[in-house]
Amino acid sequence: MTAAIDFYFDFSSPYGYFASTRIDELAQKYGRIVAWHPILLGVVFKTTGSSPLPQVPLKGDYSWRDFERTARFHNIEYKRPTHFPLPTTQAARAVLWLQNHHGDDIATAFAKSVYHALFVDDINIAEPAELVKLAEPLGIDAHAMDAGASGFQIKDQLKAEIDVAMAKGVFGSPFVIIDGEPFWGFDRFDQIEAHLKSKRPMALRAVPGMDNNTSHTENSADNSTDSSKEKKPA
């Protein structure tokens, strides 16, 4: 049985958002599943010495242009958020709580909803009340989620998972690890697909009818914002 693709993301990362719209489809095409791992770039940056990309002189102005251009190029819905950068700690903890109590499918659906809320609907996902609203349509006991995500167990779990991610070399968002091979950035999705092709058993063919929507990506590695602070190494 093939191993899962590990997908590391911070909700404040625009490139992480773009990757979140493609990663499951790409994995399915090659008979893989995706393990979604929320991280906090603000924590990672304390080790790397980086800053949120939009806050870096000169690079910041370019990055906003590139976010919009990348979205257009890949036909991904995107609206520049007014709540940015912003802390994403509660949202990350909520994903872990959902994985623990409702399973990966519900947690992933919630994660995608949170990303869409920030980068399409311009909702302030740092507000717990907004996360509650996003959880309810998924049939989640949103108030239980809010309480659970604020508990010490989940706080400790998120800290431990970030430590594990960094020990594996994760330093940005999106960050993908496949069979031990690391890929940083949405612009690496062509390389990710090539890697998956090379690892695919001869008898296994790509799922019919799936287009290569992840091809021709551009310069989109991220550390674009914050969990308290974020983004990309220079």
C-alpha positions as a LaTeX table, in Angstrom:
\begin{tabular}{lrrr}
\hline
Residue & $x$ (\AA) & $y$ (\AA) & $z$ (\AA) \\
\hline
Met1 & 0.00 & 0.00 & 0.00 \\
Thr2 & 1.38 & 3.41 & $-0.96$ \\
Ala3 & 2.11 & 5.91 & 1.79 \\
Ala4 & 0.07 & 9.04 & 2.30 \\
Ile5 & 1.25 & 12.40 & 1.00 \\
Asp6 & 2.04 & 14.70 & 3.93 \\
Phe7 & 0.69 & 18.20 & 3.31 \\
Tyr8 & 1.82 & 20.92 & 5.74 \\
Phe9 & 0.02 & 24.25 & 5.66 \\
Asp10 & $-0.65$ & 27.45 & 7.55 \\
Phe11 & $-4.03$ & 29.08 & 7.05 \\
Ser12 & $-2.40$ & 32.48 & 6.60 \\
Ser13 & $-0.46$ & 31.28 & 3.57 \\
Pro14 & $-1.93$ & 32.29 & 0.18 \\
Tyr15 & 0.21 & 29.73 & $-1.61$ \\
Gly16 & $-0.95$ & 27.18 & 0.95 \\
Tyr17 & $-4.51$ & 28.07 & 0.00 \\
Phe18 & $-3.78$ & 27.56 & $-3.70$ \\
Ala19 & $-2.17$ & 24.20 & $-2.93$ \\
Ser20 & $-5.16$ & 23.16 & $-0.82$ \\
Thr21 & $-7.39$ & 23.40 & $-3.90$ \\
Arg22 & $-5.20$ & 20.96 & $-5.86$ \\
Ile23 & $-3.48$ & 18.53 & $-3.50$ \\
Asp24 & $-6.31$ & 16.03 & $-3.00$ \\
Glu25 & $-7.08$ & 15.85 & $-6.71$ \\
Leu26 & $-3.43$ & 15.29 & $-7.55$ \\
Ala27 & $-3.08$ & 12.59 & $-4.92$ \\
Gln28 & $-6.20$ & 10.78 & $-6.14$ \\
Lys29 & $-4.85$ & 10.80 & $-9.67$ \\
Tyr30 & $-1.95$ & 8.64 & $-8.52$ \\
Gly31 & $-3.79$ & 6.45 & $-6.04$ \\
Arg32 & $-2.63$ & 8.31 & $-2.94$ \\
Ile33 & $-4.34$ & 9.92 & 0.02 \\
Val34 & $-3.33$ & 13.15 & 1.73 \\
Ala35 & $-2.51$ & 13.64 & 5.41 \\
Trp36 & $-3.25$ & 17.29 & 6.22 \\
His37 & $-0.99$ & 18.84 & 8.87 \\
Pro38 & $-1.72$ & 22.36 & 10.17 \\
Ile39 & 1.35 & 24.28 & 11.30 \\
Leu40 & 2.08 & 27.79 & 12.56 \\
Leu41 & 4.64 & 29.68 & 10.53 \\
Gly42 & 5.09 & 32.16 & 13.34 \\
Val43 & 6.62 & 29.34 & 15.38 \\
Val44 & 8.73 & 28.11 & 12.48 \\
Phe45 & 10.08 & 31.62 & 11.81 \\
Lys46 & 11.56 & 31.77 & 15.30 \\
Thr47 & 13.96 & 29.09 & 14.07 \\
Thr48 & 14.46 & 30.21 & 10.46 \\
Gly49 & 14.62 & 33.94 & 11.19 \\
Ser50 & 12.13 & 34.62 & 8.41 \\
Ser51 & 9.23 & 37.07 & 8.25 \\
Pro52 & 5.85 & 37.09 & 6.54 \\
Leu53 & 6.52 & 37.61 & 2.84 \\
Pro54 & 4.11 & 40.56 & 2.42 \\
Gln55 & 5.98 & 42.37 & 5.20 \\
Val56 & 9.41 & 42.10 & 3.59 \\
Pro57 & 10.55 & 45.34 & 1.87 \\
Leu58 & 10.31 & 45.15 & $-1.94$ \\
Lys59 & 9.33 & 41.49 & $-1.84$ \\
Gly60 & 6.06 & 42.37 & $-0.14$ \\
Asp61 & 4.67 & 44.45 & $-3.01$ \\
Tyr62 & 5.73 & 41.79 & $-5.49$ \\
Ser63 & 4.12 & 39.03 & $-3.46$ \\
Trp64 & 0.67 & 40.63 & $-3.54$ \\
Arg65 & 0.91 & 40.90 & $-7.31$ \\
Asp66 & 2.05 & 37.30 & $-7.56$ \\
Phe67 & $-0.78$ & 35.99 & $-5.38$ \\
Glu68 & $-3.34$ & 37.51 & $-7.75$ \\
Arg69 & $-1.46$ & 36.43 & $-10.89$ \\
Thr70 & $-1.08$ & 32.87 & $-9.63$ \\
Ala71 & $-4.78$ & 32.65 & $-8.83$ \\
Arg72 & $-5.70$ & 33.89 & $-12.31$ \\
Phe73 & $-3.26$ & 31.55 & $-14.01$ \\
His74 & $-4.67$ & 28.50 & $-12.25$ \\
Asn75 & $-8.28$ & 29.67 & $-12.32$ \\
Ile76 & $-8.51$ & 29.61 & $-8.52$ \\
Glu77 & $-10.95$ & 31.89 & $-6.72$ \\
Tyr78 & $-9.07$ & 34.54 & $-4.76$ \\
Lys79 & $-9.72$ & 37.91 & $-3.17$ \\
Arg80 & $-7.03$ & 39.84 & $-1.35$ \\
Pro81 & $-7.93$ & 39.56 & 2.33 \\
Thr82 & $-8.26$ & 42.67 & 4.45 \\
His83 & $-7.60$ & 40.66 & 7.63 \\
Phe84 & $-3.96$ & 39.93 & 6.91 \\
Pro85 & $-1.63$ & 38.91 & 8.37 \\
Leu86 & $-3.58$ & 37.31 & 11.18 \\
Pro87 & $-3.15$ & 34.62 & 13.83 \\
Thr88 & $-4.29$ & 31.16 & 12.77 \\
Thr89 & $-3.68$ & 29.26 & 15.99 \\
Gln90 & $-7.32$ & 28.56 & 16.85 \\
Ala91 & $-8.10$ & 27.38 & 13.32 \\
Ala92 & $-5.10$ & 25.01 & 13.35 \\
Arg93 & $-6.13$ & 23.60 & 16.73 \\
Ala94 & $-9.70$ & 23.14 & 15.47 \\
Val95 & $-8.44$ & 21.01 & 12.58 \\
Leu96 & $-6.53$ & 18.76 & 14.98 \\
Trp97 & $-9.57$ & 18.44 & 17.26 \\
Leu98 & $-11.73$ & 17.46 & 14.29 \\
Gln99 & $-9.17$ & 14.89 & 13.14 \\
Asn100 & $-9.23$ & 13.39 & 16.62 \\
His101 & $-13.00$ & 13.38 & 17.07 \\
His102 & $-14.58$ & 13.34 & 13.59 \\
Gly103 & $-11.92$ & 11.88 & 11.31 \\
Asp104 & $-9.82$ & 13.15 & 8.45 \\
Asp105 & $-12.60$ & 13.75 & 5.92 \\
Ile106 & $-14.52$ & 16.19 & 8.11 \\
Ala107 & $-11.32$ & 17.88 & 9.27 \\
Thr108 & $-10.16$ & 18.36 & 5.68 \\
Ala109 & $-13.54$ & 19.74 & 4.60 \\
Phe110 & $-13.36$ & 22.20 & 7.48 \\
Ala111 & $-9.80$ & 23.20 & 6.56 \\
Lys112 & $-10.84$ & 23.90 & 2.99 \\
Ser113 & $-13.79$ & 25.93 & 4.26 \\
Val114 & $-11.49$ & 28.01 & 6.46 \\
Tyr115 & $-9.12$ & 28.70 & 3.57 \\
His116 & $-12.03$ & 29.71 & 1.32 \\
Ala117 & $-13.43$ & 31.96 & 4.03 \\
Leu118 & $-10.18$ & 33.91 & 4.31 \\
Phe119 & $-9.02$ & 34.07 & 0.70 \\
Val120 & $-12.35$ & 34.29 & $-1.10$ \\
Asp121 & $-14.98$ & 35.57 & 1.35 \\
Asp122 & $-12.61$ & 37.86 & 3.30 \\
Ile123 & $-13.74$ & 36.51 & 6.67 \\
Asn124 & $-11.58$ & 37.04 & 9.73 \\
Ile125 & $-10.76$ & 33.44 & 10.59 \\
Ala126 & $-8.85$ & 34.55 & 13.68 \\
Glu127 & $-12.23$ & 35.05 & 15.36 \\
Pro128 & $-13.47$ & 31.85 & 17.08 \\
Ala129 & $-17.07$ & 32.87 & 16.35 \\
Glu130 & $-16.33$ & 32.77 & 12.62 \\
Leu131 & $-14.85$ & 29.29 & 12.91 \\
Val132 & $-18.01$ & 28.17 & 14.69 \\
Lys133 & $-20.08$ & 29.43 & 11.75 \\
Leu134 & $-17.90$ & 27.51 & 9.31 \\
Ala135 & $-18.21$ & 24.29 & 11.29 \\
Glu136 & $-21.99$ & 24.21 & 11.61 \\
Pro137 & $-22.83$ & 23.47 & 7.93 \\
Leu138 & $-20.60$ & 20.39 & 8.15 \\
Gly139 & $-22.75$ & 18.92 & 10.90 \\
Ile140 & $-20.12$ & 19.57 & 13.54 \\
Asp141 & $-20.99$ & 20.44 & 17.13 \\
Ala142 & $-19.26$ & 23.77 & 16.67 \\
His143 & $-19.32$ & 24.76 & 20.33 \\
Ala144 & $-17.74$ & 21.44 & 21.32 \\
Met145 & $-15.09$ & 22.08 & 18.67 \\
Asp146 & $-14.43$ & 25.57 & 20.00 \\
Ala147 & $-14.08$ & 24.29 & 23.55 \\
Gly148 & $-11.93$ & 21.35 & 22.50 \\
Ala149 & $-9.64$ & 23.51 & 20.38 \\
Ser150 & $-9.03$ & 25.72 & 23.40 \\
Gly151 & $-8.08$ & 22.83 & 25.69 \\
Phe152 & $-4.60$ & 22.06 & 26.90 \\
Gln153 & $-4.50$ & 18.67 & 25.18 \\
Ile154 & $-4.93$ & 20.17 & 21.71 \\
Lys155 & $-2.56$ & 23.04 & 22.49 \\
Asp156 & 0.11 & 20.53 & 23.45 \\
Gln157 & $-0.68$ & 18.36 & 20.42 \\
Leu158 & $-0.25$ & 21.25 & 17.99 \\
Lys159 & 3.05 & 22.23 & 19.58 \\
Ala160 & 4.28 & 18.64 & 19.37 \\
Glu161 & 3.19 & 18.27 & 15.74 \\
Ile162 & 4.98 & 21.46 & 14.74 \\
Asp163 & 8.12 & 20.15 & 16.45 \\
Val164 & 7.81 & 16.89 & 14.48 \\
Ala165 & 7.26 & 18.79 & 11.24 \\
Met166 & 10.35 & 20.92 & 11.78 \\
Ala167 & 12.36 & 17.83 & 12.64 \\
Lys168 & 11.39 & 16.54 & 9.18 \\
Gly169 & 12.66 & 19.75 & 7.60 \\
Val170 & 9.37 & 21.63 & 7.19 \\
Phe171 & 9.98 & 25.39 & 7.09 \\
Gly172 & 7.20 & 26.90 & 4.98 \\
Ser173 & 3.70 & 26.59 & 3.56 \\
Pro174 & 2.74 & 24.71 & 1.52 \\
Phe175 & 5.23 & 21.96 & 2.23 \\
Val176 & 4.73 & 18.47 & 0.86 \\
Ile177 & 6.62 & 15.29 & 1.74 \\
Ile178 & 6.20 & 12.19 & $-0.42$ \\
Asp179 & 8.05 & 9.02 & 0.54 \\
Gly180 & 10.63 & 11.14 & 2.34 \\
Glu181 & 11.11 & 13.58 & $-0.55$ \\
Pro182 & 10.37 & 17.23 & 0.41 \\
Phe183 & 8.78 & 19.87 & $-1.85$ \\
Trp184 & 8.29 & 23.50 & $-0.81$ \\
Gly185 & 5.82 & 25.73 & $-2.58$ \\
Phe186 & 2.87 & 25.66 & $-4.92$ \\
Asp187 & 5.30 & 26.19 & $-7.80$ \\
Arg188 & 6.71 & 22.71 & $-7.08$ \\
Phe189 & 3.51 & 20.89 & $-7.97$ \\
Asp190 & 4.83 & 19.98 & $-11.44$ \\
Gln191 & 7.79 & 18.32 & $-9.73$ \\
Ile192 & 5.44 & 16.65 & $-7.26$ \\
Glu193 & 3.47 & 15.14 & $-10.13$ \\
Ala194 & 6.65 & 13.96 & $-11.84$ \\
His195 & 7.74 & 12.33 & $-8.58$ \\
Leu196 & 4.37 & 10.61 & $-8.19$ \\
Lys197 & 4.58 & 9.32 & $-11.76$ \\
Ser198 & 8.01 & 7.88 & $-11.10$ \\
Lys199 & 6.78 & 6.11 & $-7.97$ \\
Arg200 & 3.59 & 4.76 & $-9.51$ \\
Pro201 & 3.52 & 0.96 & $-9.95$ \\
Met202 & 3.47 & $-0.04$ & $-13.62$ \\
Ala203 & 0.04 & $-1.64$ & $-13.20$ \\
Leu204 & $-1.46$ & 1.49 & $-11.68$ \\
Arg205 & $-2.69$ & 4.12 & $-14.09$ \\
Ala206 & $-3.79$ & 7.63 & $-13.33$ \\
Val207 & $-7.51$ & 7.89 & $-12.69$ \\
Pro208 & $-9.24$ & 8.52 & $-16.06$ \\
Gly209 & $-10.74$ & 11.92 & $-16.68$ \\
Met210 & $-8.43$ & 13.78 & $-14.31$ \\
Asp211 & $-6.75$ & 16.75 & $-15.94$ \\
Asn212 & $-3.39$ & 17.99 & $-14.87$ \\
Asn213 & $-4.67$ & 21.10 & $-13.17$ \\
Thr214 & $-1.52$ & 21.37 & $-11.14$ \\
Ser215 & 0.78 & 21.91 & $-14.11$ \\
His216 & 2.56 & 25.07 & $-15.09$ \\
Thr217 & 2.58 & 26.50 & $-11.60$ \\
Glu218 & 4.61 & 29.59 & $-10.91$ \\
Asn219 & 6.71 & 31.11 & $-8.24$ \\
Ser220 & 4.57 & 30.28 & $-5.30$ \\
Ala221 & 6.39 & 28.98 & $-2.31$ \\
Asp222 & 5.14 & 30.38 & 0.92 \\
Asn223 & 5.71 & 31.75 & 4.05 \\
Ser224 & 3.29 & 34.44 & 3.22 \\
Thr225 & 1.98 & 35.51 & 6.48 \\
Asp226 & 1.36 & 34.71 & 10.02 \\
Ser227 & 0.04 & 32.77 & 12.71 \\
Ser228 & 1.28 & 35.50 & 14.61 \\
Lys229 & 3.87 & 36.28 & 12.05 \\
Glu230 & 4.81 & 34.46 & 8.93 \\
Lys231 & 6.45 & 33.91 & 5.76 \\
Lys232 & 9.01 & 33.01 & 3.36 \\
Pro233 & 12.73 & 32.67 & 3.76 \\
Ala234 & 14.66 & 35.04 & 1.55 \\
\hline
\end{tabular}
